[in-house]
Amino acid sequence: MRTIYVVTDNRAFVLEAGGHGAKAESFTPNVLAKMKLKSDADGGGDLIFEDHWNYSLASKQIEHVRRGFFGLENVRDAERVVRNVLSSRGKAG
């Protein structure tokens, strides 16, 4: 599986491609504004945009759903990029 993280002035994307096709997730500024940072001692970590629990009636299973940018080498730099893009929205023009 190959994963690409993209940040634009309108949203962030997670693009995944592998042997069984491709998948894209999109996160709006409202979702990004609530992001959480999880960092490791070495400076790596995750930017978590969505974090919630789902219950499936069919399987009667509870699933922890986390979406975001995972396994980043320098998570604080990535957080800074996302926050800078969010804060610059609407300032141009």
C-alpha positions in Angstrom: 0.0 0.0 0.0 1.3 3.4 -1.0 0.0 6.5 0.9 0.2 10.1 -0.1 -0.8 13.0 2.1 -1.8 16.3 0.5 -2.7 19.7 1.9 -4.3 22.4 -0.2 -5.8 25.7 0.7 -9.3 24.1 0.8 -8.8 20.7 2.5 -6.4 17.8 3.2 -6.4 14.5 1.5 -5.2 11.0 2.2 -4.6 9.0 -1.0 -4.0 5.3 -0.8 -3.1 3.0 -3.7 -2.4 -0.7 -3.6 -3.1 -4.0 -5.3 -6.8 -3.7 -4.9 -7.3 -0.2 -6.3 -7.2 3.2 -4.8 -9.0 5.2 -2.1 -9.2 8.9 -1.3 -10.3 10.6 1.9 -10.9 14.3 2.1 -11.0 16.5 5.2 -12.6 20.0 5.3 -11.3 23.0 7.2 -13.9 22.4 9.9 -12.5 18.9 10.5 -8.9 20.0 10.3 -9.5 22.8 12.9 -10.1 20.0 15.4 -7.0 18.0 14.7 -5.0 16.4 17.4 -1.3 15.7 17.5 0.2 12.5 18.8 4.0 12.7 19.0 6.7 10.2 19.8 10.0 11.0 21.6 11.8 11.0 18.3 9.6 13.8 16.8 7.5 11.5 14.7 3.9 10.8 15.1 0.3 11.3 13.8 -2.0 14.1 13.0 -5.5 12.9 13.8 -8.4 14.6 12.1 -11.2 12.3 13.1 -11.3 10.0 16.2 -14.6 8.2 17.1 -16.2 4.9 17.8 -18.6 3.1 15.5 -21.0 0.3 16.4 -22.0 -2.1 13.7 -25.5 -3.6 14.2 -24.8 -6.4 11.7 -21.6 -7.7 13.3 -22.3 -6.3 16.8 -18.8 -5.0 16.9 -17.4 -1.7 18.2 -14.7 -0.2 16.0 -12.3 2.6 16.8 -12.1 4.9 13.8 -9.1 7.2 13.4 -8.4 9.2 10.3 -5.6 11.5 9.5 -1.9 11.6 8.6 -0.1 8.7 10.3 3.6 7.7 10.8 5.0 11.2 10.0 8.7 11.6 10.4 8.3 15.2 11.8 4.8 15.6 13.0 5.2 19.1 14.4 6.3 20.4 11.0 3.3 18.8 9.4 1.0 20.3 12.1 2.5 23.7 11.4 1.9 23.4 7.7 -1.8 22.4 8.2 -2.4 25.2 10.7 -0.6 27.8 8.5 -2.9 26.8 5.6 -6.0 27.1 7.8 -5.0 30.5 9.1 -4.2 31.9 5.7 -7.6 30.9 4.3 -9.5 33.9 3.2 -6.5 36.3 3.6 -5.6 36.3 -0.1 -7.1 38.7 -2.5 
